[in-house]
Amino acid sequence: MARRNSRSTQPVRNRNANRKKGGGSSGKALWIVLAVVVLAGLGFLAYKLTSGGDYTFDRSHLDKYVESLPDNPALGDDMSVYVDMSDGMNSAYASSESKVLLQNVINKLAANKGIKFFGLADRQIFPLDKSHTELYNYMLDPASYDKQKAPIEDTLKEIVEKNQPALLMTDFEEYKGGVIEHAAYAKKYFIEWLEKGYTIYFYKWDFIEKGKEKKMFLAVFDDNAGRMNSMIETALDIQSNNYVDRFVLAGKGFYFPTYENYLSVKQGGNYHNKDGKDIITNVMEGGGPHDYVCYARTTADATKSEGVAYAPVTNRTGELAEYYPLGVTWKDAIKNAATYKQAGVPEENKYKHLLSKIFIDFGAQSGYTIDEIEVRTFDMQETMKATAAQMEKKKVDADALDKVEKPEINMVLTAQALPVAELPGYVEIAVDFDPRFDGTFVGGYAPTDLIRANIFIASANPNLGEAADFFGWEGNPSLADSVKEALTAPSSNPTGKILFSYYLKTIAE
C-alpha cells in the first residue's frame, strides 16, 4: 500500500513545486485519502463479487420461501355418489360378496354431512334424497334397478366440472343411439381430471350378465388427500379383500407415498456412524433455527381428534423437502467421504451415501413403471436474497420468487433408486457426489451459495398391457381404450415430476 501511495503522490509534488510552502503536504494528504477510498471500494467490489454482496443467508429466508410454495391441488369439501340404476346392476350385485360390498359402501357414505347421492338412468342424473335407512333399502332392492341407459358420459362431465371428490358405481357401459358406445368416450374426462393433479381409484369385480362376462367398477375421483378413497378402502376392507382388484390411475400430480427412516426428528438422511455422529459433512443437528430441518410435517391437533386435525405419524403434509447446513467445506466433505469408503473402515462406520433413507412407493399407482430417477442441482442464492427483501416489506410474493433466476449447476450430485426387498414397490433414494465434483461449482457460483437438489422422475412408461387386462372385456373396449389414452397423454406422464428436494449449504467457508 505504501508503494501505491508514493506513486500516486509523486506527480502531485512535481506539479506543485512553485506553490507556497505547505501546499504540497495538503495535496499529498488529499491523494492519500482518495487512494484509501479507491482501495476500499475495490475491496468492497471484490467482496460483493465473491460473497454475493451485502446479503447474508439465514434459514428463516428458506423457511419463508418453502412456506410460499404452492400446495398440492385440493378438491372441495362436498362429495357426490353416483349410482348406476340400470337393470344390468342386478347381475353385478348378484353374488353374496358383491351384496356385502354394496351394503358396506352405503353404510359408510350414507347420512354423512356433505355427501349427496344421485341415481343414473334413462339418460338422467337425479338426486336420491333419502335417509340412511331409505337409501339402504332402495339400493339393496333389485326392483330399484329396472331402468336402462345410465348417462355415464354426462356424469363424468359433471364430476370434472363440480371439482369434488366423487364415487361412480357402474359398469361404464354408455349407450349412444340405442347401442353400446365402443369409442373411448371417457378419455377426455380422465385426462382432464389427471391434469388437475388428481387421481382416479378403480375397484372392480367380475360378473356375468345373460351369459356374458362383464366387469363392475367403483371409480373414486379424489385428490392427494384421499378422503373419499380412504372411506371406500375401509368399506371394501381392501387390505384383506381378495374379491376386489384395484387400479390407481394417476398423472403428473400424484403424491407418491414417501417415508423416511432417520435416527431422530433432529437428524436427516446424511451419514451417521455407529454412535450417531456425522463425521463426513458435520451437518448441524441441534434442532435450532439454523440447523437441519424437514419441511414435511406430521398432522395433529391438541384439541381435535378427527378429520384433517389428525393423520398417522407416517403421513406427512407440506413440502417434501429438507435443509442441510454442512459444517465442513465441500472439498473436505469429498475427502472425508473418500476416507471412510476405504477398506479397513468398520462396516458400521463405512460411508455409503451422502444422503439416503428416503423411501418412495412407486407401486402406489398402477399406470406407469418408473424406470429412472435423476438429481438436478440449482443455485438458490438470488432467490434467497429476493425472499429476504420481500420479508423486510412484510409481503412474500410467490409468483415473483418463482421468476427469480435459479441457474442449474451441473456435475455436483448423482442419484439412484435402490430396490427395497422388504418393501415391494418401494425404492430408497440415494444421493452421492458426482465423481467429477471437486468441491467447486461449475459456472463460478460461490461454494457458500445455497443449492437446491431436486430428485426427479427421469423416465416413466405407461403400463398399457395391464390397463387392457384390467379394464377390457369382450365386445366393449371403450373403457380400456379410454384409460390407455389417458396414460399416453403427454400431460399425464409423470416424467419430470419432483419427488423430493434437498437444500444444502456449507457454513464452513
C-alpha positions as CSV (number, residue, x, y, z in Angstrom):
1,M,0.0,0.0,0.0
2,A,2.9,2.4,0.8
3,R,4.3,1.9,-2.7
4,R,0.9,2.6,-4.3
5,N,0.6,5.8,-2.3
6,S,4.1,7.0,-3.2
7,R,3.3,6.5,-6.9
8,S,0.1,8.4,-6.5
9,T,1.7,11.4,-4.7
10,Q,4.8,11.8,-6.8
11,P,3.1,13.7,-9.7
12,V,1.4,16.0,-7.2
13,R,4.7,17.0,-5.7
14,N,6.1,17.8,-9.2
15,R,3.0,19.8,-10.3
16,N,3.1,22.0,-7.1
17,A,6.9,22.8,-7.0
18,N,6.3,26.6,-7.3
19,R,3.3,26.7,-4.8
20,K,3.5,28.2,-1.3
21,K,5.2,26.1,1.4
22,G,2.7,23.6,3.0
23,G,0.6,23.3,-0.2
24,G,2.4,20.1,-1.2
25,S,1.7,18.4,2.1
26,S,-2.0,19.1,2.0
27,G,-2.2,17.8,-1.6
28,K,-0.4,14.7,-0.6
29,A,-2.8,14.1,2.3
30,L,-5.7,14.5,-0.1
31,W,-4.4,11.9,-2.5
32,I,-3.7,9.5,0.3
33,V,-7.3,9.8,1.3
34,L,-8.5,9.3,-2.3
35,A,-6.3,6.2,-2.6
36,V,-7.6,4.7,0.5
37,V,-11.2,5.3,-0.7
38,V,-10.4,3.7,-4.0
39,L,-8.8,0.7,-2.4
40,A,-11.7,0.3,0.0
41,G,-14.1,0.5,-3.0
42,L,-12.1,-2.2,-4.8
43,G,-12.1,-4.3,-1.8
44,F,-15.9,-3.9,-1.3
45,L,-16.4,-4.8,-5.0
46,A,-14.3,-7.9,-4.6
47,Y,-16.3,-8.8,-1.5
48,K,-19.6,-8.4,-3.4
49,L,-18.3,-10.5,-6.3
50,T,-17.2,-13.3,-4.1
51,S,-19.7,-13.3,-1.3
52,G,-23.0,-12.2,-3.0
53,G,-22.8,-8.6,-1.9
54,D,-24.2,-7.5,1.5
55,Y,-26.7,-10.4,1.6
56,T,-26.2,-12.9,4.5
57,F,-28.2,-16.1,4.3
58,D,-30.4,-17.1,7.2
59,R,-32.5,-20.3,7.4
60,S,-35.6,-18.1,8.1
61,H,-35.4,-17.0,4.4
62,L,-35.5,-20.6,3.3
63,D,-38.3,-21.3,5.8
64,K,-40.4,-18.5,4.3
65,Y,-39.6,-19.4,0.7
66,V,-40.7,-23.0,1.3
67,E,-43.8,-21.8,3.1
68,S,-44.7,-19.7,0.0
69,L,-44.5,-22.7,-2.4
70,P,-48.0,-23.7,-3.8
71,D,-49.8,-26.6,-2.0
72,N,-51.0,-29.7,-3.8
73,P,-54.3,-29.0,-5.6
74,A,-57.2,-29.9,-3.3
75,L,-60.9,-30.6,-4.0
76,G,-63.9,-29.1,-2.3
77,D,-65.3,-30.4,0.9
78,D,-68.6,-31.7,-0.5
79,M,-68.7,-35.2,-2.1
80,S,-71.0,-37.0,-4.6
81,V,-72.0,-40.6,-5.1
82,Y,-73.4,-41.6,-8.5
83,V,-75.2,-44.9,-8.7
84,D,-76.0,-46.7,-12.0
85,M,-79.6,-47.8,-11.7
86,S,-79.8,-49.7,-14.9
87,D,-81.1,-53.3,-14.9
88,G,-77.6,-54.7,-15.5
89,M,-76.7,-53.9,-12.0
90,N,-78.8,-56.7,-10.6
91,S,-76.3,-59.1,-12.2
92,A,-73.4,-57.0,-10.9
93,Y,-74.7,-57.3,-7.3
94,A,-75.9,-60.9,-7.6
95,S,-73.1,-62.6,-5.7
96,S,-73.1,-62.7,-1.9
97,E,-69.7,-60.9,-1.9
98,S,-70.9,-58.0,-4.1
99,K,-74.0,-57.6,-1.9
100,V,-71.8,-57.2,1.2
101,L,-69.7,-54.7,-0.6
102,L,-72.7,-52.7,-1.6
103,Q,-74.0,-52.7,2.0
104,N,-70.7,-51.6,3.3
105,V,-70.4,-48.7,0.9
106,I,-73.9,-47.5,1.7
107,N,-73.4,-47.7,5.4
108,K,-70.0,-45.9,5.2
109,L,-71.2,-43.0,3.0
110,A,-74.9,-42.5,3.7
111,A,-76.1,-39.9,6.2
112,N,-72.7,-38.2,6.1
113,K,-72.8,-34.4,6.0
114,G,-71.7,-33.1,2.7
115,I,-72.2,-36.4,0.8
116,K,-75.0,-36.5,-1.7
117,F,-76.3,-39.5,-3.6
118,F,-77.5,-39.4,-7.2
119,G,-79.2,-42.1,-9.4
120,L,-78.3,-42.7,-13.1
121,A,-80.9,-44.0,-15.5
122,D,-83.0,-43.1,-18.6
123,R,-80.2,-40.6,-19.6
124,Q,-80.9,-38.6,-16.4
125,I,-79.0,-37.7,-13.3
126,F,-81.4,-37.5,-10.4
127,P,-81.0,-36.9,-6.7
128,L,-81.6,-39.6,-4.2
129,D,-82.8,-37.5,-1.2
130,K,-83.3,-40.3,1.2
131,S,-82.5,-41.1,4.8
132,H,-79.8,-43.7,5.6
133,T,-82.4,-46.5,6.0
134,E,-84.4,-45.5,3.0
135,L,-81.3,-45.3,0.8
136,Y,-80.1,-48.6,2.1
137,N,-83.4,-50.4,1.4
138,Y,-83.7,-48.7,-2.0
139,M,-80.2,-49.6,-3.3
140,L,-80.4,-53.2,-2.0
141,D,-83.9,-53.8,-3.6
142,P,-83.5,-55.5,-7.0
143,A,-86.7,-53.8,-8.1
144,S,-85.0,-50.4,-8.0
145,Y,-82.7,-51.4,-10.9
146,D,-85.5,-51.5,-13.5
147,K,-84.2,-48.9,-15.9
148,Q,-81.7,-48.5,-18.8
149,K,-79.3,-46.1,-20.3
150,A,-77.4,-44.6,-17.4
151,P,-75.8,-41.4,-18.6
152,I,-72.2,-42.2,-17.8
153,E,-70.5,-39.6,-20.0
154,D,-72.7,-36.8,-18.7
155,T,-71.9,-38.0,-15.1
156,L,-68.1,-37.9,-15.9
157,K,-68.6,-34.4,-17.2
158,E,-70.4,-33.3,-14.1
159,I,-67.7,-34.8,-11.8
160,V,-65.0,-32.9,-13.6
161,E,-67.0,-29.6,-13.5
162,K,-68.0,-29.9,-9.9
163,N,-64.4,-30.4,-8.8
164,Q,-65.4,-32.5,-5.8
165,P,-64.5,-36.0,-4.6
166,A,-66.9,-38.4,-6.2
167,L,-67.7,-42.1,-6.4
168,L,-69.2,-43.6,-9.6
169,M,-70.7,-47.1,-9.3
170,T,-71.2,-48.5,-12.8
171,D,-70.0,-51.0,-15.5
172,F,-69.2,-48.0,-17.7
173,E,-71.5,-49.1,-20.5
174,E,-72.6,-46.0,-22.3
175,Y,-75.5,-46.1,-24.7
176,K,-75.4,-44.0,-27.8
177,G,-78.2,-44.3,-30.4
178,G,-79.6,-47.4,-28.7
179,V,-76.3,-49.3,-28.9
180,I,-73.3,-49.6,-26.5
181,E,-70.6,-47.0,-27.2
182,H,-67.3,-48.6,-28.3
183,A,-65.3,-45.4,-28.7
184,A,-63.1,-44.1,-25.9
185,Y,-65.7,-41.7,-24.7
186,A,-64.3,-41.4,-21.1
187,K,-60.8,-40.4,-22.4
188,K,-61.5,-36.6,-22.3
189,Y,-62.7,-36.6,-18.7
190,F,-60.0,-38.9,-17.4
191,I,-57.3,-36.7,-18.9
192,E,-58.8,-33.5,-17.6
193,W,-59.0,-35.0,-14.1
194,L,-55.4,-36.1,-14.1
195,E,-54.3,-32.7,-15.5
196,K,-55.8,-31.0,-12.4
197,G,-53.4,-33.0,-10.3
198,Y,-56.0,-35.5,-9.1
199,T,-56.3,-39.3,-9.1
200,I,-58.9,-42.0,-10.1
201,Y,-59.0,-45.2,-8.0
202,F,-60.8,-48.1,-9.7
203,Y,-62.1,-51.1,-7.8
204,K,-63.6,-53.9,-9.8
205,W,-65.0,-57.3,-9.7
206,D,-66.2,-59.7,-12.5
207,F,-69.8,-60.7,-13.0
208,I,-71.9,-62.4,-15.6
209,E,-75.0,-60.9,-17.3
210,K,-77.0,-63.1,-19.6
211,G,-74.1,-65.4,-20.1
212,K,-71.7,-62.7,-20.9
213,E,-68.7,-61.9,-18.8
214,K,-68.5,-58.2,-17.6
215,K,-66.9,-56.0,-15.1
216,M,-68.3,-53.8,-12.3
217,F,-66.4,-50.7,-11.1
218,L,-66.3,-48.4,-8.2
219,A,-64.5,-45.4,-9.6
220,V,-63.3,-42.9,-6.9
221,F,-62.3,-39.5,-8.2
222,D,-60.2,-37.9,-5.5
223,D,-57.2,-35.6,-4.7
224,N,-54.0,-36.4,-2.9
225,A,-55.6,-36.1,0.5
226,G,-57.6,-39.2,-0.5
227,R,-60.6,-38.5,1.9
228,M,-63.2,-40.3,-0.2
229,N,-60.9,-43.1,-1.3
230,S,-60.0,-43.7,2.4
231,M,-63.6,-44.3,3.2
232,I,-64.1,-46.6,0.2
233,E,-61.0,-48.6,1.1
234,T,-62.4,-49.1,4.6
235,A,-65.8,-50.1,3.3
236,L,-64.3,-52.6,1.0
237,D,-61.7,-53.8,3.6
238,I,-59.2,-53.5,0.8
239,Q,-56.3,-54.9,2.8
240,S,-57.8,-58.4,3.1
241,N,-60.3,-58.4,0.3
242,N,-59.5,-60.9,-2.4
243,Y,-62.7,-60.4,-4.3
244,V,-61.9,-56.8,-5.5
245,D,-59.0,-55.7,-7.7
246,R,-57.6,-52.2,-7.7
247,F,-56.1,-50.0,-10.4
248,V,-54.8,-46.5,-9.5
249,L,-54.9,-44.1,-12.5
250,A,-52.6,-41.2,-11.6
251,G,-50.9,-38.5,-13.5
252,K,-48.0,-36.0,-13.0
253,G,-49.6,-34.5,-9.9
254,F,-49.8,-37.8,-8.0
255,Y,-48.4,-37.7,-4.5
256,F,-46.2,-40.9,-4.2
257,P,-46.2,-42.1,-0.5
258,T,-42.9,-41.0,1.0
259,Y,-41.4,-42.1,4.3
260,E,-38.0,-41.7,6.0
261,N,-36.1,-43.8,8.4
262,Y,-34.0,-41.3,10.4
263,L,-32.4,-41.5,13.8
264,S,-34.5,-38.7,15.2
265,V,-36.5,-35.7,14.2
266,K,-33.4,-33.5,14.5
267,Q,-31.4,-35.7,12.1
268,G,-31.8,-36.3,8.4
269,G,-30.6,-38.8,5.9
270,N,-26.9,-37.7,5.9
271,Y,-24.2,-40.1,7.0
272,H,-24.0,-41.2,10.7
273,N,-21.6,-43.6,12.3
274,K,-22.5,-46.2,14.8
275,D,-22.5,-43.5,17.5
276,G,-25.0,-41.4,15.5
277,K,-22.3,-38.8,14.6
278,D,-21.8,-37.2,11.2
279,I,-18.1,-37.1,10.7
280,I,-18.4,-36.7,6.9
281,T,-20.3,-33.4,6.4
282,N,-20.9,-32.4,10.1
283,V,-24.5,-31.3,9.4
284,M,-25.7,-29.0,12.2
285,E,-28.3,-31.1,14.0
286,G,-29.1,-29.2,17.2
287,G,-32.8,-28.7,16.4
288,G,-32.4,-24.9,16.4
289,P,-33.5,-22.2,14.0
290,H,-30.3,-22.5,11.9
291,D,-30.0,-26.3,12.0
292,Y,-31.2,-29.2,9.8
293,V,-35.0,-29.2,9.3
294,C,-37.5,-31.4,7.5
295,Y,-40.3,-29.2,6.0
296,A,-42.8,-32.1,5.6
297,R,-44.7,-32.2,8.9
298,T,-46.9,-34.7,10.7
299,T,-50.5,-33.6,11.3
300,A,-52.2,-33.5,14.7
301,D,-54.1,-31.0,16.9
302,A,-54.0,-30.6,20.6
303,T,-57.8,-30.4,20.9
304,K,-59.2,-32.3,17.8
305,S,-59.0,-36.0,17.0
306,E,-60.9,-36.3,13.8
307,G,-60.7,-35.2,10.1
308,V,-57.8,-33.1,8.9
309,A,-56.7,-32.4,12.5
310,Y,-55.0,-35.8,12.7
311,A,-53.2,-38.3,10.5
312,P,-50.9,-41.2,11.3
313,V,-47.3,-40.2,12.1
314,T,-46.1,-41.9,8.9
315,N,-48.1,-39.5,6.9
316,R,-46.5,-36.1,6.1
317,T,-48.0,-32.9,4.8
318,G,-46.4,-29.9,3.2
319,E,-43.4,-29.6,1.1
320,L,-41.3,-32.8,0.7
321,A,-38.0,-31.0,1.3
322,E,-35.2,-30.8,3.9
323,Y,-32.4,-28.3,4.7
324,Y,-28.9,-29.5,5.5
325,P,-26.3,-26.9,6.8
326,L,-22.9,-28.5,6.3
327,G,-20.3,-27.8,8.9
328,V,-17.4,-28.6,6.6
329,T,-16.4,-27.3,3.1
330,W,-17.5,-29.2,0.0
331,K,-13.9,-30.1,-0.6
332,D,-13.4,-31.5,2.9
333,A,-16.8,-33.4,2.6
334,I,-15.5,-35.1,-0.5
335,K,-12.2,-36.0,1.2
336,N,-13.9,-37.3,4.3
337,A,-16.3,-39.5,2.2
338,A,-13.3,-41.0,0.3
339,T,-11.5,-41.7,3.5
340,Y,-14.5,-43.6,5.1
341,K,-15.1,-45.7,2.0
342,Q,-11.7,-47.3,2.2
343,A,-11.0,-50.9,3.1
344,G,-10.4,-51.3,6.8
345,V,-13.1,-49.0,8.0
346,P,-15.5,-51.0,10.1
347,E,-18.7,-51.8,8.3
348,E,-20.9,-49.9,10.8
349,N,-18.8,-46.8,10.2
350,K,-18.3,-47.1,6.4
351,Y,-19.6,-44.2,4.2
352,K,-22.2,-45.4,1.7
353,H,-24.2,-42.4,0.5
354,L,-24.2,-38.6,1.0
355,L,-28.0,-38.7,1.6
356,S,-30.3,-41.7,1.8
357,K,-33.1,-43.3,3.9
358,I,-35.9,-41.7,2.0
359,F,-38.3,-44.4,0.8
360,I,-40.9,-43.8,-2.0
361,D,-43.7,-46.1,-3.0
362,F,-43.7,-46.2,-6.8
363,G,-46.1,-49.1,-6.7
364,A,-48.8,-46.8,-5.2
365,Q,-50.1,-46.1,-8.7
366,S,-50.7,-48.6,-11.4
367,G,-50.4,-46.7,-14.7
368,Y,-46.7,-46.3,-15.0
369,T,-43.5,-48.1,-14.5
370,I,-40.9,-45.7,-13.0
371,D,-37.7,-46.7,-14.8
372,E,-35.2,-44.0,-13.7
373,I,-34.7,-41.0,-11.5
374,E,-32.1,-38.3,-11.5
375,V,-31.0,-35.3,-9.4
376,R,-30.7,-31.8,-10.8
377,T,-29.0,-29.0,-8.8
378,F,-29.8,-25.3,-8.8
379,D,-28.2,-22.2,-7.3
380,M,-30.8,-20.6,-5.0
381,Q,-28.8,-17.6,-3.7
382,E,-30.6,-14.9,-5.7
383,T,-33.9,-16.4,-4.8
384,M,-33.0,-16.3,-1.1
385,K,-31.8,-12.7,-1.5
386,A,-35.2,-11.8,-3.1
387,T,-37.1,-13.6,-0.3
388,A,-35.2,-11.7,2.4
389,A,-36.0,-8.4,0.6
390,Q,-39.7,-9.4,0.5
391,M,-39.7,-10.3,4.2
392,E,-38.5,-6.9,5.0
393,K,-41.5,-5.5,3.2
394,K,-43.8,-7.9,5.2
395,K,-45.1,-9.4,1.9
396,V,-43.9,-12.5,0.2
397,D,-44.9,-12.8,-3.5
398,A,-44.6,-16.5,-4.5
399,D,-45.0,-15.7,-8.2
400,A,-42.3,-13.1,-8.1
401,L,-39.9,-15.5,-6.4
402,D,-40.7,-18.1,-9.0
403,K,-39.4,-15.8,-11.7
404,V,-36.1,-15.2,-10.0
405,E,-33.3,-16.9,-11.9
406,K,-32.3,-20.3,-10.4
407,P,-29.4,-21.3,-12.6
408,E,-28.6,-25.0,-12.9
409,I,-25.2,-26.2,-11.6
410,N,-24.0,-29.4,-13.3
411,M,-21.7,-32.2,-12.1
412,V,-22.4,-31.8,-8.4
413,L,-24.5,-34.8,-7.3
414,T,-25.9,-38.1,-8.7
415,A,-29.0,-40.1,-7.5
416,Q,-30.3,-43.6,-7.9
417,A,-33.4,-45.6,-6.8
418,L,-32.4,-48.7,-4.9
419,P,-35.0,-51.5,-4.6
420,V,-36.1,-52.4,-1.1
421,A,-36.5,-56.1,-0.7
422,E,-38.7,-56.0,2.4
423,L,-41.0,-53.3,0.9
424,P,-42.3,-54.4,-2.6
425,G,-42.9,-51.4,-4.8
426,Y,-40.7,-49.1,-2.7
427,V,-37.4,-47.7,-3.6
428,E,-34.8,-46.0,-1.5
429,I,-33.4,-42.7,-2.8
430,A,-29.6,-42.5,-2.6
431,V,-27.7,-39.3,-3.4
432,D,-23.9,-39.2,-3.9
433,F,-21.2,-36.8,-5.0
434,D,-20.7,-36.7,-8.8
435,P,-17.3,-38.3,-9.5
436,R,-16.4,-35.1,-11.4
437,F,-17.2,-32.8,-8.5
438,D,-14.1,-31.4,-6.7
439,G,-15.9,-29.0,-4.3
440,T,-16.0,-26.1,-6.8
441,F,-19.3,-25.3,-8.5
442,V,-19.1,-25.2,-12.3
443,G,-20.0,-21.7,-13.7
444,G,-18.2,-19.8,-11.0
445,Y,-21.0,-19.9,-8.4
446,A,-19.8,-19.3,-4.8
447,P,-19.3,-22.5,-2.9
448,T,-21.2,-21.0,0.0
449,D,-24.4,-20.5,-2.0
450,L,-27.5,-22.3,-1.0
451,I,-28.2,-25.0,-3.6
452,R,-31.4,-27.0,-4.2
453,A,-31.1,-30.6,-5.3
454,N,-34.4,-31.9,-6.8
455,I,-35.0,-35.6,-7.2
456,F,-36.9,-36.0,-10.5
457,I,-38.6,-38.9,-12.3
458,A,-36.4,-39.2,-15.4
459,S,-38.3,-41.9,-17.2
460,A,-41.8,-43.4,-16.8
461,N,-43.5,-45.7,-19.2
462,P,-47.3,-46.5,-19.3
463,N,-48.4,-49.9,-18.4
464,L,-50.8,-50.4,-21.4
465,G,-51.0,-54.1,-21.2
466,E,-52.0,-54.1,-17.5
467,A,-54.6,-51.4,-18.3
468,A,-56.1,-53.5,-21.1
469,D,-56.3,-56.6,-18.9
470,F,-57.9,-54.7,-16.0
471,F,-60.5,-52.6,-17.9
472,G,-61.3,-54.5,-21.1
473,W,-63.8,-57.2,-21.8
474,E,-65.0,-58.9,-24.9
475,G,-67.3,-56.7,-27.0
476,N,-66.6,-53.4,-25.1
477,P,-63.2,-51.8,-25.5
478,S,-64.3,-48.3,-24.6
479,L,-63.2,-48.1,-21.0
480,A,-59.8,-49.9,-21.6
481,D,-59.1,-47.6,-24.6
482,S,-60.1,-44.5,-22.5
483,V,-57.6,-45.4,-19.8
484,K,-54.9,-46.2,-22.3
485,E,-55.5,-42.8,-24.0
486,A,-55.2,-41.1,-20.6
487,L,-51.9,-42.9,-19.8
488,T,-50.4,-41.9,-23.2
489,A,-51.4,-38.3,-22.9
490,P,-48.3,-36.1,-22.5
491,S,-49.9,-34.2,-19.7
492,S,-50.4,-37.4,-17.6
493,N,-46.9,-38.9,-17.8
494,P,-45.0,-38.2,-14.5
495,T,-41.6,-37.8,-16.2
496,G,-40.1,-34.6,-14.8
497,K,-42.1,-34.7,-11.6
498,I,-40.1,-33.6,-8.5
499,L,-40.3,-36.3,-5.8
500,F,-38.2,-34.7,-3.1
501,S,-35.9,-31.6,-2.6
502,Y,-32.7,-31.2,-0.6
503,Y,-31.5,-27.7,0.2
504,L,-27.7,-27.8,1.0
505,K,-25.3,-25.1,2.1
506,T,-21.8,-25.2,3.6
507,I,-21.4,-22.8,6.5
508,A,-17.7,-23.6,6.9
509,E,-16.3,-21.1,4.4
